[in-house]
Amino acid sequence: MSIPLYVLLFVYGVAVIIFIIFFAVNIYHIVATGTFTYAATVITTVVIALSIAVLVLTVILLRDTQWSQMVTLWGSSSGLNVGF
């Protein structure tokens, strides 16, 4: 079974969207409950900074990827063989 590599990019995109939704709910709860403590602010700032760093690093590492490359999951055929 072979799939194009860009399918994995779509899966990663869905995971990023889910993360953004959870993060938005977290920010909403901080604002709605009025828990503007120093710790909440620091932790939220660190999470935002790390999230941005991961996204930037992902873009840097994946920008030269050939997304039309086929990935073989099971069996043997031409393409990138990851095998299980």
Sine and cosine of phi, psi and omega as CSV:
sin_phi,cos_phi,sin_psi,cos_psi,sin_omega,cos_omega
0.00,0.00,0.82,-0.57,0.01,-1.00
-0.87,-0.49,0.63,-0.78,0.07,-1.00
-0.75,-0.66,0.48,-0.88,0.08,-1.00
-0.94,0.34,0.50,-0.87,-0.06,-1.00
-0.90,0.44,-0.46,0.89,-0.03,-1.00
-0.92,0.39,-0.28,0.96,0.08,-1.00
-0.89,0.46,-0.63,0.78,0.05,-1.00
-0.91,0.40,-0.54,0.84,0.07,-1.00
-0.91,0.42,-0.63,0.77,0.06,-1.00
-0.90,0.43,-0.65,0.76,0.04,-1.00
-0.89,0.46,-0.68,0.73,0.05,-1.00
-0.89,0.45,-0.65,0.76,0.03,-1.00
-0.88,0.47,-0.65,0.76,0.05,-1.00
-0.90,0.44,-0.66,0.75,0.03,-1.00
-0.89,0.45,-0.63,0.78,0.03,-1.00
-0.91,0.41,-0.66,0.75,0.03,-1.00
-0.89,0.45,-0.68,0.74,0.05,-1.00
-0.89,0.46,-0.66,0.75,0.05,-1.00
-0.88,0.48,-0.69,0.73,0.00,-1.00
-0.90,0.44,-0.63,0.78,0.03,-1.00
-0.90,0.44,-0.74,0.68,0.03,-1.00
-0.89,0.46,-0.62,0.78,0.01,-1.00
-0.92,0.40,-0.65,0.76,0.05,-1.00
-0.90,0.44,-0.64,0.77,0.06,-1.00
-0.90,0.43,-0.64,0.77,0.03,-1.00
-0.88,0.47,-0.73,0.68,0.03,-1.00
-0.88,0.47,-0.66,0.75,0.03,-1.00
-0.86,0.51,-0.70,0.72,0.00,-1.00
-0.91,0.42,-0.60,0.80,0.06,-1.00
-0.89,0.46,-0.69,0.72,-0.01,-1.00
-0.95,0.32,-0.69,0.72,-0.08,-1.00
-0.92,0.39,-0.58,0.81,-0.03,-1.00
-1.00,-0.01,-0.12,0.99,0.04,-1.00
0.94,0.34,0.52,0.85,-0.01,-1.00
-1.00,-0.06,0.89,0.46,0.01,-1.00
-1.00,0.02,0.88,0.48,0.03,-1.00
-1.00,0.07,0.24,-0.97,0.03,-1.00
-0.88,0.47,-0.67,0.74,-0.01,-1.00
-0.89,0.45,-0.70,0.72,0.01,-1.00
-0.89,0.46,-0.64,0.77,0.01,-1.00
-0.92,0.40,-0.69,0.72,-0.01,-1.00
-0.91,0.42,-0.74,0.68,-0.03,-1.00
-0.90,0.44,-0.67,0.74,0.03,-1.00
-0.89,0.45,-0.66,0.75,0.03,-1.00
-0.90,0.43,-0.66,0.75,0.03,-1.00
-0.91,0.42,-0.67,0.74,0.01,-1.00
-0.90,0.44,-0.67,0.74,0.04,-1.00
-0.88,0.47,-0.72,0.69,-0.02,-1.00
-0.89,0.46,-0.70,0.72,0.02,-1.00
-0.92,0.40,-0.61,0.80,0.02,-1.00
-0.91,0.42,-0.69,0.72,0.04,-1.00
-0.90,0.43,-0.65,0.76,0.02,-1.00
-0.89,0.46,-0.67,0.75,0.01,-1.00
-0.91,0.42,-0.68,0.73,0.01,-1.00
-0.90,0.43,-0.68,0.74,0.02,-1.00
-0.90,0.43,-0.70,0.71,0.03,-1.00
-0.89,0.46,-0.61,0.79,0.05,-1.00
-0.88,0.47,-0.71,0.70,0.02,-1.00
-0.89,0.46,-0.69,0.73,-0.01,-1.00
-0.89,0.46,-0.70,0.72,-0.06,-1.00
-0.96,0.27,-0.46,0.89,-0.10,-1.00
-0.98,-0.22,-0.02,1.00,-0.11,-0.99
-0.92,0.38,-0.45,0.89,0.00,-1.00
-0.99,-0.15,0.27,0.96,-0.03,-1.00
-0.98,0.21,0.67,-0.74,0.07,-1.00
-1.00,0.03,0.99,-0.16,-0.16,-0.99
-0.96,0.27,-0.23,0.97,0.03,-1.00
-1.00,0.07,-0.08,1.00,0.03,-1.00
-0.87,0.49,0.70,-0.71,0.02,-1.00
-1.00,0.05,0.66,-0.75,0.03,-1.00
-0.92,-0.39,0.84,-0.55,0.02,-1.00
-1.00,0.00,0.86,-0.50,0.00,-1.00
-1.00,-0.02,-0.71,0.70,0.03,-1.00
-0.74,-0.67,0.60,-0.80,0.02,-1.00
1.00,-0.01,-0.03,-1.00,0.01,-1.00
-0.78,-0.62,0.86,-0.52,0.12,-0.99
-0.49,-0.87,0.02,-1.00,0.01,-1.00
-0.93,0.36,0.60,-0.80,-0.02,-1.00
0.74,-0.68,-0.07,-1.00,0.01,-1.00
-0.98,0.20,0.89,-0.46,-0.09,-1.00
-0.99,-0.17,0.93,-0.37,0.06,-1.00
-0.99,-0.15,-0.40,0.92,0.13,-0.99
0.76,0.65,0.62,-0.79,0.09,-1.00
-0.72,-0.70,0.00,0.00,0.00,0.00
